[in-house]
């Protein structure tokens, strides 16, 4: 494929211009869709910083839970299952809240708080300490891996994310 040629033809759609996509353009993905979660797992594994900070992580899966917010289309809690082990993400998938609760560590919060985390406006550990996010699991272990948590956020910031409330 010629990188200078458009991927989409552009033109008119419903009376407005459709932008042309070019090879290498990044299309934003809705958070917390299965596509976003899959891309997040890939971003975690591409992160040298995460790998270095997490070589000693042997404490099991981490689940991130986005609480329901029907006004933006999240009618029930969305779980993001991250099977993390020694600096790698072995699996990243969307799960039900019931499945998420089986993880060794569960961090839950409202959509607005997760959006702040992804935008690096709220650190995950600070969010837990300020009770903007809730933690099920050992706080001392989570605090010991603060660099890992920061690198997980850093990986999320690399994704072209579209927020449902914008």
ChimeraX attribute file (.defattr): number of C-alpha atoms within 10 A of each C-alpha:
attribute: neighborCount
match mode: 1-to-1
recipient: residues
	/A:1	7
	/A:2	8
	/A:3	9
	/A:4	9
	/A:5	12
	/A:6	15
	/A:7	15
	/A:8	12
	/A:9	12
	/A:10	12
	/A:11	11
	/A:12	10
	/A:13	9
	/A:14	6
	/A:15	7
	/A:16	8
	/A:17	10
	/A:18	13
	/A:19	13
	/A:20	14
	/A:21	15
	/A:22	15
	/A:23	14
	/A:24	9
	/A:25	10
	/A:26	11
	/A:27	11
	/A:28	12
	/A:29	18
	/A:30	15
	/A:31	20
	/A:32	21
	/A:33	14
	/A:34	16
	/A:35	13
	/A:36	22
	/A:37	24
	/A:38	15
	/A:39	20
	/A:40	24
	/A:41	23
	/A:42	18
	/A:43	19
	/A:44	26
	/A:45	19
	/A:46	14
	/A:47	17
	/A:48	14
	/A:49	18
	/A:50	25
	/A:51	21
	/A:52	15
	/A:53	19
	/A:54	22
	/A:55	13
	/A:56	13
	/A:57	17
	/A:58	11
	/A:59	16
	/A:60	14
	/A:61	21
	/A:62	23
	/A:63	29
	/A:64	25
	/A:65	27
	/A:66	24
	/A:67	19
	/A:68	16
	/A:69	15
	/A:70	10
	/A:71	9
	/A:72	12
	/A:73	10
	/A:74	15
	/A:75	11
	/A:76	13
	/A:77	20
	/A:78	22
	/A:79	26
	/A:80	27
	/A:81	26
	/A:82	25
	/A:83	18
	/A:84	21
	/A:85	18
	/A:86	17
	/A:87	21
	/A:88	22
	/A:89	20
	/A:90	15
	/A:91	15
	/A:92	23
	/A:93	19
	/A:94	22
	/A:95	18
	/A:96	14
	/A:97	21
	/A:98	11
	/A:99	13
	/A:100	25
	/A:101	20
	/A:102	13
	/A:103	20
	/A:104	14
	/A:105	22
	/A:106	23
	/A:107	23
	/A:108	25
	/A:109	21
	/A:110	16
	/A:111	21
	/A:112	14
	/A:113	19
	/A:114	25
	/A:115	19
	/A:116	14
	/A:117	21
	/A:118	21
	/A:119	15
	/A:120	15
	/A:121	12
	/A:122	18
	/A:123	19
	/A:124	25
	/A:125	21
	/A:126	12
	/A:127	20
	/A:128	17
	/A:129	13
	/A:130	11
	/A:131	11
	/A:132	17
	/A:133	22
	/A:134	19
	/A:135	19
	/A:136	14
	/A:137	14
	/A:138	12
	/A:139	14
	/A:140	8
	/A:141	12
	/A:142	17
	/A:143	12
	/A:144	10
	/A:145	16
	/A:146	16
	/A:147	16
	/A:148	22
	/A:149	19
	/A:150	19
	/A:151	20
	/A:152	24
	/A:153	21
	/A:154	20
	/A:155	23
	/A:156	22
	/A:157	16
	/A:158	14
	/A:159	20
	/A:160	15
	/A:161	19
	/A:162	15
	/A:163	15
	/A:164	15
	/A:165	11
	/A:166	5
